[in-house]
Amino acid sequence: MKYQRGPIPAHAFTADDLTEADQISADFDWSQLLCDRVMDENDAAFDAGYRFLHAEFDPRGEMEARPLLAERLKWDPARPIGDLALLYEMLVIQTQDDVAAVRDHTAIVNLADSASPVVAHLSHVLIDPSWRGTGLGAWLRALPIDTARACLRKAGKPVDHPIVLACEMEHPSYHDPYCIKRLRAYERAGFLKVDPAKVNYQQPDFDSPAEIDAKGSPVPLPMALILRRVGREREAHITGAEVYAIVSAIYGMFALGSRDVDMKPLWEQVRCAYPDEDEIINLIPPTQL
């Protein structure tokens, strides 16, 4: 089915992209839900989806400003920005009465490096408690693969190009049972964590420029980098070169909404403190300390 924004009909969902472990949710019943790919900032689904995510993630410093996400909705992979072809998507899943879940993500194709995988950066996902444990989460982990393929097609690239789903998640904290529960869900689904002993990944500071200046400098947020390399889920190692390609794609996307001075410490860390490109790095369970 042709990729397009707006309501997604239930027959468009296929289980092919679910991981082996998530196939248990293949028969999830979509009949009570409407899934919308947000069209633009004037779409009512964007307002509902943003408010739903903001309430959860903004207090944790993990939510971008609304105007920034509105700008991302305008990205078109057929019109690259520099060397990057980008496709941002917000999925808003609703019942007749309320929001059931929201997922947003960006597919990123590095046109300057044909060896780099297309990276689907999984920004946020939030499921209403009444829909947790139903199988909906499994689908929200898989649907960004379709976005990655759409980005490749629109950028004029083969859709069988390697795809990596990449998410930034908290480091394990056994003082926070909800943190462990989230990590276990991705672990059961077959996602693996880049060994933080080798790669000190950080999310940019999402504060406004005025707030960053008031602090004196940006304060990046330490996170774990958790991956699903589609079709290579059982591989327990990754090269420094692939880590560099993945993080460079993510930071290249973030840089489009940040000042150069605020991204500079992150780029310097990637260039100076990340493993050499031929180094082999372990991929470990997300809950492993």
HUFEN-V556879 format. One line per field, one symbol per residue. phi: phi as a letter, one per 30 degrees, with the letter a starting at -180 (. if undefined). Layout:
BEGIN
phi->???
END
This chain:
BEGIN
phi->.ddadjdcdedddbdedddedddececedddcbcccdedadcdedddddddddeddcddcicbddeeddddddddbedbdcicccbbcbbcccbddcadcabbbabdbcdddbdddddccdddbbbceedcdicjdeddddceddddddddddddicddcdebbcbbcbddebddbdddddddddddddjdbcdeddcbcdbdeddddeddddddjadbdcdbcccbbcdibdddcbbdedddeddddddddddddbbdedddedddddddccddddcdccdcbeeddd
END
